[in-house]
Amino acid sequence: MFKQETYDAPVTEGESYDVTIEDLAREGDGVARIEGFVIFVPGTKVGDSVKIKVEKVMRRFAIAAVED
């Protein structure tokens, strides 16, 4: 019998968070972390402190946009 795994991300789609960009992904997106969970933030650079809104939560990472 197949057991479905569950993943508890520390972020929620549609929620806003204050983060600091710690790294850059290969594609050039900024990378922030909340409780070790990776969040890709396009249009940012290392050292940016930004307010983000989570757009999509995946198994191992999330994608967010900078809030105006």
C-alpha positions as CSV (number, residue, x, y, z in Angstrom):
1,M,0.0,0.0,0.0
2,F,1.3,3.4,-1.0
3,K,1.7,5.9,1.9
4,Q,1.3,9.5,0.9
5,E,4.0,11.7,2.5
6,T,3.0,15.1,3.9
7,Y,5.2,18.1,3.9
8,D,4.9,21.0,6.4
9,A,6.2,24.1,4.8
10,P,6.7,27.0,7.3
11,V,5.1,29.4,4.8
12,T,1.6,29.7,3.4
13,E,0.4,30.7,-0.1
14,G,-0.9,34.3,0.0
15,E,0.9,35.2,3.2
16,S,3.5,38.0,3.5
17,Y,6.8,37.7,5.2
18,D,9.8,40.0,5.9
19,V,13.0,38.3,4.6
20,T,16.6,39.0,3.7
21,I,18.0,37.6,0.5
22,E,20.9,35.3,1.4
23,D,21.9,33.8,-1.9
24,L,21.3,33.8,-5.7
25,A,19.9,30.8,-7.6
26,R,21.4,29.7,-10.9
27,E,18.7,31.5,-12.8
28,G,19.5,34.7,-10.9
29,D,16.5,34.7,-8.6
30,G,17.2,35.8,-5.0
31,V,17.0,33.1,-2.3
32,A,15.6,33.7,1.1
33,R,15.0,31.1,3.9
34,I,12.4,30.8,6.6
35,E,13.2,28.0,9.1
36,G,15.6,26.6,6.5
37,F,12.9,26.4,3.8
38,V,14.0,27.9,0.5
39,I,12.0,30.7,-1.1
40,F,12.9,32.0,-4.6
41,V,12.3,35.7,-5.0
42,P,12.8,37.0,-8.6
43,G,14.1,40.5,-9.0
44,T,16.1,40.7,-5.8
45,K,19.8,40.5,-5.0
46,V,21.9,39.3,-2.0
47,G,21.5,41.6,1.0
48,D,18.1,42.9,0.0
49,S,15.7,43.1,3.0
50,V,12.2,42.9,1.4
51,K,8.6,42.1,2.2
52,I,7.4,39.2,0.1
53,K,4.1,37.5,-0.7
54,V,4.2,33.8,-1.2
55,E,2.7,32.9,-4.6
56,K,3.3,29.1,-4.7
57,V,4.4,26.5,-2.2
58,M,6.0,23.3,-3.5
59,R,7.4,20.3,-1.7
60,R,10.9,21.6,-1.1
61,F,10.7,25.3,-1.9
62,A,8.3,28.3,-2.5
63,I,8.1,31.1,-5.0
64,A,7.3,34.6,-3.9
65,A,7.1,38.1,-5.2
66,V,8.3,41.4,-3.7
67,E,5.3,43.4,-2.3
68,D,5.1,47.0,-3.2
